[in-house]
């Protein structure tokens, strides 16, 4: 297993509710391919105070893991407002299309690329699907699951930087995360917040 994301509740900006008694979210995955899936994620909610003896990180596998091991980095959370992209119902999209066209004519901002879903790794919000949405229902209670985490191959591209990059980071050159998930796609984690243990489902898509 390799670490992918670690977030403390104090840094999560209220984007996801932490289980009672937990203040640390850790997401790891096995970077090897599993039954046609790129990676095999695991979600762990923990009490940071209960972590006493920190073990040494295991050696990272070298075979069959290209693009599946993220480069270590520090997270600086940024709170943004998102709107559904491919998850926007067709009827509502048709209603809003004239507004989208007006905004694009006046600003050059395209709803899909600049104003709907923020790119890159994120908690909560909407998945930035590259293909048709695959939002799962809980296999236990049947309720629609909540989006917990997106991990994408790229944090941003030339188009998305125009509207999603923080003002203080404009013009800053970012190091890439070292990920290549599918054909520049993403891994999306969903959870049921009603069922005990908060069951998790994973979805994958390619650009």
Secondary structure, DSSP 4 states (H G I P E B T S, - for coil): -EEEEEEEGGGSTTSSPPPTT--EEEEEEE-S-BTTBS-EEEEEEE-GGG--SPPPPPPPP-SS-TT-SPPP------------STTS-HHHHHHHHHHHHHHHHHH---IIIIISS--SSEESS----SSS--PPBPTTT-PBPEEEEEEES-S--TTTHHHHS-GGGTTPPPPP-----TTT-EEEEEE-SSSTT--EEEEEE--
